[in-house]
Amino acid sequence: MVPAAAIRTEKLMSATANEVIIQRQLDAYNAKDIETFMACWAPDAKVYAHPDTLLADGATAIRARHELRFREPNLFGQLIQRMSTGNTVVDREVVTRTFPEGPGQVDVIAIYELADEKITRAWFVMGEPRLDL
């Protein structure tokens, strides 16, 4: 049987450069490390609710959005699946959050477009929040 650490190392070694950047931003998200998180984003990046509702335009707006989000004590994005081709990386995640109605989880599909080793566009498809009862 192959140890889990060896499998993880093999996956990282086979990951594309873009996948490594997306993993870095997910790790920073989970650590609530705004500086490392923002280092993954282009200055003129845009964030959308899929397909075309603009949520944040530019690094300043993305930072402000996430500084607020990082205040949530239970915030955590669990990666379920990742795939990529060319300059696009798609993650399926389960995100634990504190919603206005209370703590819970939401299924998320995140679509990232990258250029020059930075995220330039991101689209998020959000499921319905499931509140912890």
N, C-alpha and C positions, 0 to 999 in steps of 0.2 A: 504494500500500500504506500502511495506517495504522500509524504507529509503535506498538510494544508499550506504551510509556509512556502514550500517548494512550488506548489501549484500557483500561489499568489505571485511569487517571483517570476515564474514563467509567463503568467498573464501580463505582468507589468513590462517584461522584456518584449513581449509581442504586441504591446499596445502601440498605437500610432502616437506621434507627437501631439496631435490634437486631443487624443484621449487622455494623455498625461496632463495636459493643461486643464481639461474638464475635471479630472480627478483632483487636481490641486485646488481648484476653486470649490469643489464639494467638501474636501477636507477642511478648507478654511471656513466654509459656511458652518460646518459642524463644530469647529473650534471657536466660532464667533470671532475670527481673526480678520477684521475689516481690511487691514493693510495688505495681507496676502491675498485675500479675496479680490480686492480691487486691482491688484497687480495683474490679474488674469483678464481684465476687461480693457478694451480699447477706449480712448478718451471720448470718441463719438459713438459708442455702442448704444444700441436701443434694445429695450425689453418690451415684449408684447404679450398680451393674453391672446392666444391663438384664435383666429388667424391674423387680425390686424388692429386690435385695440392697443394703442400705445400706452404703456404703463410708466416707462422711464426713458428719457431722451438725454443721453450723455452720462459720463462717469459721475458727475456731481449728483444727478438725480438717482442713479443706481446706488451710490453710496448712501444717500439720505434714506432711501427705501430700506436698505439692509441694516443700517445703524438702528433703525426702529425695530426691524425684525429680530436682530441679534439680542434685543432686550428680553425676548421671550425665554423663560427659564428652561423650557422643555424642548426647545427647537432642535430638530435632528432630521437630516435627510438620509434615508436608507436606500442605497442603490439596489435595485432589483435586477436590472438588465441594462447593458450598454451596447450600442452598435454604432458603427461609423463608416462613412465612405467619403472620399475627397475631403472637403473642408467642413463637413457636417458631422456632428456627433449627436446621437439621440439617447437620452437616459429615461428609463422608467424608474420612478422612485416612490416610496411611501414617506411622506413628510409628517412628522409629529410637530404640532404647533399649539399655541394658545389662541383660539379663535375668540371673537367677542362673546360667543355663547359658552365658551369654556374650552378645556383641553380636548384634543382629539387628533385624528390623522386624516390625511387627504392623499389620494393617488394623484401623481403628477407625471406627465410626459413632458420632458424638457428637450427642446430642439435648439442646438447651438450651431451657429455659423462662425467660423474662425478665419482670420487672415493675419499673417505676420505674427503668429504665436499669441494672438489675443482674441477674445470673444468680441465679435462685432455686432451680432444680432442674437437674440434669444427669444423663443416663443414658448409659452407654457400653456399646456392643456391641463386644466384642473378638474378633478372629480368632485363629488359632493363630500363635504367634510363629514366624518364620522366622529361624533362626540363620545368621549369616555363617560360612561354612566356609573 
